[in-house]
Amino acid sequence: MKAFLKKAVFVVVLCCLGFLIHRTQWVLDKSKRIHFVDTTPVFLPRGEVLKWMSMGYRGIVADWLWIRCVLYYGRRAIDEDNPYYIYMLEKGNPEKEFEAIRTPPESKETPSYPRGDFRSALARRSSLGLVDYIYPMLDRLTTVDPHFVFPYIFGGVYILIGTGEKEDAMDLLKKGYVANPSRWEFPLYLGWIEWWFFENKEKTQEYMLQAVSKKDCPTYVPGLIVSLSRNIGRTEFAKLYLEGMLKSTENPEVRKQIEELLARISEEGS
Amino acid sequence: MRIAFVAWNTFKETVRNRVMVNILIFAVGLILLSLVVGDWSLGHQVKVIKDFGLSAMSIFGLLIAIFIGIRLMVQELEQRTIYVIASKPIYRWEIVVGKYIGLGVTLAVNVVLMSLALWGADLIMEGKMDLGLVPAILLIYVEILLIVGFALFFSSFAAPTLSALLTLAVFIIGHLSEFLREYVQLYPDKGFHWLLKCLYYVVPNLEKLNLKMAVVEQIERPPHAVSYGFLYGVAYITLLLFLTAAVFAKKDFK
């Protein structure tokens, strides 16, 4: 009888503790709010110092910085269009939670900015703090790990599209090109920025010609070069450039790529 | 034969060490956790898993090297079991080398287990095991052995806490050697640059044994990076074992 009583008391105490844990967790969940701060300064040392501090673990430090960038970007740029965004904000408040799920989000039109500097200014204003956080972070990341290619493209293309911050994007891609001269992505995207944001078609052509002389360059690039050269009347320049490139290239794949492009440009000229 | 006997006993003793088993379980857990962390990286899971795995291998290997390496000799002295060994027909240097080899084998088992965990995670993510990681893993093992060498050397004449601090200092300076050299080249007129130069040449440059980033991002390595790195590490280890044996030979066990 005594043993049974002991067991019963034990079970009752366990149940009480379980209830207490559940109740306190419920209260804490209710008072929880997710804060979306407008600007988060980057409280981190410069890239060179981070590189020094990482002591041989540069890869993992770069991954940590990258994940921070991705999470920041996700919160700023994606969540507001996400139907669960309001739900997350109102989590713990059941009425508003359900209301947020039931109500479909308003469809947002993609803003169409006028071309040139004015567009950049407008874009920066609505960049949700991306410019002030992401670019300094990407600069640190790419200093710690200069061969991690995707962050350059993320800053140089994706963030640029959302913010219009062409100077920062250009700097980042140029930094990547210096560190990874054999990659076709850098000259291709630098050329794209020169064409779309700076409207400098000659420079675009030069970058595209550099891209085509790299290994694994996409097959659509020669077509772009042919039509661009024809439009700006610089087919002769392209021919000379490619001939020079052919002399200094040994890779058979790249040589074939250049030779085919040269033939296409010569056809256009004749 | 006598060395093999000491090594075998050290291996049996260290394999049973609870601290090491806990560290190993934690390391393997962390490598598997990278499957989740990698998911936040916007399409770079494989890179994150490999970085995580190689770093975990190196950091936890270092922890095991410091904790066990220092206790290796100190324990024998504290428990007075050294009297039993030293009274046998065995040279003192044979005890040092045997102990070192025993711990080296234990660490090899650890590194193999952590590598298997990493390859397992890689297999889940990539559908194949990236054998290109082998050079980095080999040099991580050499680095751990080098750190054990220092731990053993310091513990032969200093107290355990001081030995741990000195070994940790070697690890930190070893990874900062490149910056020391750059600093000396940039500011040759500074009064204390002789000290930095001295540190650069005395402490091993552990960055020469670091191929983690190169294998993960498939960056072109300098020729003979692996073979020369291996030789560099082995030469340092041999030197340390000579020094440890010399100190141990003169040691008074009273």
Interface residues (C-beta under 8 A of the other chain):
Chain A: W52 M55 G56 Y57 R58 G59 I60 A62 D63 W66 I67 V70 L71 D145 H147 F148 F150 F154
Chain B: V37 W40 S41 L42 G43 H44 K47 V48 K50 D51 F52 L54 S55 S58 I59 I172 H175 L176 F179 L206 E207 N210 K212 M213 V216 E217 I219
